[in-house]
């Protein structure tokens, strides 16, 4: 969490990468921050390396110095 909030580089081990955003989620975040020009990228990282199955899905909102945690769990739990 400290790396995300301090906008530090996430170590490659965690394989942080962008994933396709749910339209409903993007609309709700844009409604929450109506004065912001949000260019959101939904990110996923693997707690246990590239081939691991323990994930954290999040969006960083740099202008607000916030991280919006979307989900945590396995692929099967998150992407049903």
Rosetta constraint file for C-alpha pairs under 8 A:
AtomPair CA 1 CA 5 HARMONIC 6.15 0.50
AtomPair CA 2 CA 6 HARMONIC 5.85 0.50
AtomPair CA 3 CA 7 HARMONIC 5.83 0.50
AtomPair CA 3 CA 8 HARMONIC 4.83 0.50
AtomPair CA 3 CA 9 HARMONIC 6.79 0.50
AtomPair CA 3 CA 10 HARMONIC 6.46 0.50
AtomPair CA 4 CA 8 HARMONIC 6.33 0.50
AtomPair CA 4 CA 10 HARMONIC 7.58 0.50
AtomPair CA 4 CA 60 HARMONIC 7.46 0.50
AtomPair CA 4 CA 67 HARMONIC 6.95 0.50
AtomPair CA 5 CA 65 HARMONIC 6.54 0.50
AtomPair CA 5 CA 66 HARMONIC 6.53 0.50
AtomPair CA 5 CA 67 HARMONIC 6.53 0.50
AtomPair CA 7 CA 62 HARMONIC 7.99 0.50
AtomPair CA 10 CA 14 HARMONIC 7.11 0.50
AtomPair CA 10 CA 16 HARMONIC 7.13 0.50
AtomPair CA 11 CA 15 HARMONIC 7.70 0.50
AtomPair CA 12 CA 16 HARMONIC 7.19 0.50
AtomPair CA 13 CA 48 HARMONIC 7.85 0.50
AtomPair CA 13 CA 49 HARMONIC 5.13 0.50
AtomPair CA 13 CA 50 HARMONIC 6.69 0.50
AtomPair CA 14 CA 45 HARMONIC 5.45 0.50
AtomPair CA 14 CA 46 HARMONIC 4.84 0.50
AtomPair CA 14 CA 47 HARMONIC 5.72 0.50
AtomPair CA 14 CA 48 HARMONIC 6.77 0.50
AtomPair CA 14 CA 49 HARMONIC 4.99 0.50
AtomPair CA 14 CA 50 HARMONIC 6.42 0.50
AtomPair CA 15 CA 44 HARMONIC 7.97 0.50
AtomPair CA 15 CA 45 HARMONIC 5.53 0.50
AtomPair CA 15 CA 46 HARMONIC 5.91 0.50
AtomPair CA 15 CA 49 HARMONIC 6.36 0.50
AtomPair CA 15 CA 50 HARMONIC 5.28 0.50
AtomPair CA 16 CA 43 HARMONIC 6.56 0.50
AtomPair CA 16 CA 44 HARMONIC 5.47 0.50
AtomPair CA 16 CA 45 HARMONIC 4.14 0.50
AtomPair CA 16 CA 46 HARMONIC 6.86 0.50
AtomPair CA 17 CA 43 HARMONIC 5.44 0.50
AtomPair CA 17 CA 44 HARMONIC 5.53 0.50
AtomPair CA 17 CA 45 HARMONIC 6.53 0.50
AtomPair CA 18 CA 41 HARMONIC 6.25 0.50
AtomPair CA 18 CA 42 HARMONIC 5.58 0.50
AtomPair CA 18 CA 43 HARMONIC 4.35 0.50
AtomPair CA 18 CA 44 HARMONIC 6.24 0.50
AtomPair CA 19 CA 41 HARMONIC 7.62 0.50
AtomPair CA 19 CA 42 HARMONIC 5.70 0.50
AtomPair CA 19 CA 43 HARMONIC 5.81 0.50
AtomPair CA 19 CA 44 HARMONIC 6.69 0.50
AtomPair CA 20 CA 42 HARMONIC 6.81 0.50
AtomPair CA 21 CA 25 HARMONIC 7.27 0.50
AtomPair CA 21 CA 26 HARMONIC 6.93 0.50
AtomPair CA 21 CA 41 HARMONIC 7.41 0.50
AtomPair CA 21 CA 42 HARMONIC 5.76 0.50
AtomPair CA 22 CA 26 HARMONIC 6.48 0.50
AtomPair CA 23 CA 27 HARMONIC 6.17 0.50
AtomPair CA 24 CA 28 HARMONIC 6.21 0.50
AtomPair CA 25 CA 29 HARMONIC 6.26 0.50
AtomPair CA 26 CA 30 HARMONIC 6.13 0.50
AtomPair CA 26 CA 40 HARMONIC 7.63 0.50
AtomPair CA 27 CA 31 HARMONIC 6.15 0.50
AtomPair CA 28 CA 32 HARMONIC 6.21 0.50
AtomPair CA 29 CA 33 HARMONIC 6.24 0.50
AtomPair CA 30 CA 34 HARMONIC 5.68 0.50
AtomPair CA 30 CA 36 HARMONIC 7.78 0.50
AtomPair CA 30 CA 38 HARMONIC 6.97 0.50
AtomPair CA 33 CA 38 HARMONIC 7.95 0.50
AtomPair CA 38 CA 61 HARMONIC 7.67 0.50
AtomPair CA 40 CA 59 HARMONIC 6.74 0.50
AtomPair CA 40 CA 60 HARMONIC 7.40 0.50
AtomPair CA 40 CA 61 HARMONIC 7.33 0.50
AtomPair CA 41 CA 59 HARMONIC 6.17 0.50
AtomPair CA 41 CA 60 HARMONIC 7.56 0.50
AtomPair CA 42 CA 57 HARMONIC 7.05 0.50
AtomPair CA 42 CA 58 HARMONIC 5.85 0.50
AtomPair CA 42 CA 59 HARMONIC 4.94 0.50
AtomPair CA 42 CA 60 HARMONIC 7.92 0.50
AtomPair CA 43 CA 57 HARMONIC 5.63 0.50
AtomPair CA 43 CA 58 HARMONIC 5.30 0.50
AtomPair CA 43 CA 59 HARMONIC 5.98 0.50
AtomPair CA 44 CA 55 HARMONIC 6.57 0.50
AtomPair CA 44 CA 56 HARMONIC 5.56 0.50
AtomPair CA 44 CA 57 HARMONIC 4.38 0.50
AtomPair CA 44 CA 58 HARMONIC 6.37 0.50
AtomPair CA 45 CA 55 HARMONIC 5.62 0.50
AtomPair CA 45 CA 56 HARMONIC 5.40 0.50
AtomPair CA 45 CA 57 HARMONIC 6.66 0.50
AtomPair CA 46 CA 50 HARMONIC 6.28 0.50
AtomPair CA 46 CA 51 HARMONIC 7.85 0.50
AtomPair CA 46 CA 52 HARMONIC 5.99 0.50
AtomPair CA 46 CA 53 HARMONIC 6.73 0.50
AtomPair CA 46 CA 54 HARMONIC 5.66 0.50
AtomPair CA 46 CA 55 HARMONIC 4.71 0.50
AtomPair CA 46 CA 56 HARMONIC 6.65 0.50
AtomPair CA 47 CA 52 HARMONIC 7.02 0.50
AtomPair CA 47 CA 53 HARMONIC 7.84 0.50
AtomPair CA 47 CA 54 HARMONIC 5.50 0.50
AtomPair CA 47 CA 55 HARMONIC 6.04 0.50
AtomPair CA 47 CA 56 HARMONIC 7.49 0.50
AtomPair CA 48 CA 52 HARMONIC 4.79 0.50
AtomPair CA 48 CA 53 HARMONIC 7.05 0.50
AtomPair CA 48 CA 54 HARMONIC 6.37 0.50
AtomPair CA 53 CA 73 HARMONIC 7.83 0.50
AtomPair CA 53 CA 74 HARMONIC 5.12 0.50
AtomPair CA 53 CA 75 HARMONIC 6.10 0.50
AtomPair CA 54 CA 72 HARMONIC 7.46 0.50
AtomPair CA 54 CA 73 HARMONIC 5.48 0.50
AtomPair CA 54 CA 74 HARMONIC 4.86 0.50
AtomPair CA 54 CA 75 HARMONIC 7.40 0.50
AtomPair CA 55 CA 71 HARMONIC 7.99 0.50
AtomPair CA 55 CA 72 HARMONIC 5.52 0.50
AtomPair CA 55 CA 73 HARMONIC 5.32 0.50
AtomPair CA 55 CA 74 HARMONIC 5.82 0.50
AtomPair CA 55 CA 75 HARMONIC 7.14 0.50
AtomPair CA 56 CA 69 HARMONIC 7.67 0.50
AtomPair CA 56 CA 70 HARMONIC 7.73 0.50
AtomPair CA 56 CA 71 HARMONIC 5.96 0.50
AtomPair CA 56 CA 72 HARMONIC 4.52 0.50
AtomPair CA 56 CA 73 HARMONIC 6.81 0.50
AtomPair CA 57 CA 69 HARMONIC 6.33 0.50
AtomPair CA 57 CA 70 HARMONIC 5.35 0.50
AtomPair CA 57 CA 71 HARMONIC 5.15 0.50
AtomPair CA 57 CA 72 HARMONIC 6.24 0.50
AtomPair CA 58 CA 67 HARMONIC 6.80 0.50
AtomPair CA 58 CA 68 HARMONIC 5.57 0.50
AtomPair CA 58 CA 69 HARMONIC 4.49 0.50
AtomPair CA 58 CA 70 HARMONIC 5.10 0.50
AtomPair CA 58 CA 71 HARMONIC 7.08 0.50
AtomPair CA 59 CA 67 HARMONIC 5.79 0.50
AtomPair CA 59 CA 68 HARMONIC 5.12 0.50
AtomPair CA 59 CA 69 HARMONIC 6.62 0.50
AtomPair CA 59 CA 70 HARMONIC 7.43 0.50
AtomPair CA 60 CA 65 HARMONIC 7.78 0.50
AtomPair CA 60 CA 66 HARMONIC 6.11 0.50
AtomPair CA 60 CA 67 HARMONIC 4.50 0.50
AtomPair CA 60 CA 68 HARMONIC 6.26 0.50
AtomPair CA 61 CA 65 HARMONIC 6.05 0.50
AtomPair CA 61 CA 66 HARMONIC 5.18 0.50
AtomPair CA 61 CA 67 HARMONIC 5.95 0.50
AtomPair CA 61 CA 68 HARMONIC 7.47 0.50
AtomPair CA 62 CA 66 HARMONIC 6.37 0.50
AtomPair CA 71 CA 78 HARMONIC 6.88 0.50
AtomPair CA 72 CA 78 HARMONIC 7.22 0.50
AtomPair CA 73 CA 77 HARMONIC 5.94 0.50
AtomPair CA 73 CA 78 HARMONIC 6.20 0.50
AtomPair CA 74 CA 78 HARMONIC 6.20 0.50
AtomPair CA 75 CA 79 HARMONIC 5.67 0.50
AtomPair CA 75 CA 80 HARMONIC 7.99 0.50
AtomPair CA 76 CA 80 HARMONIC 5.91 0.50
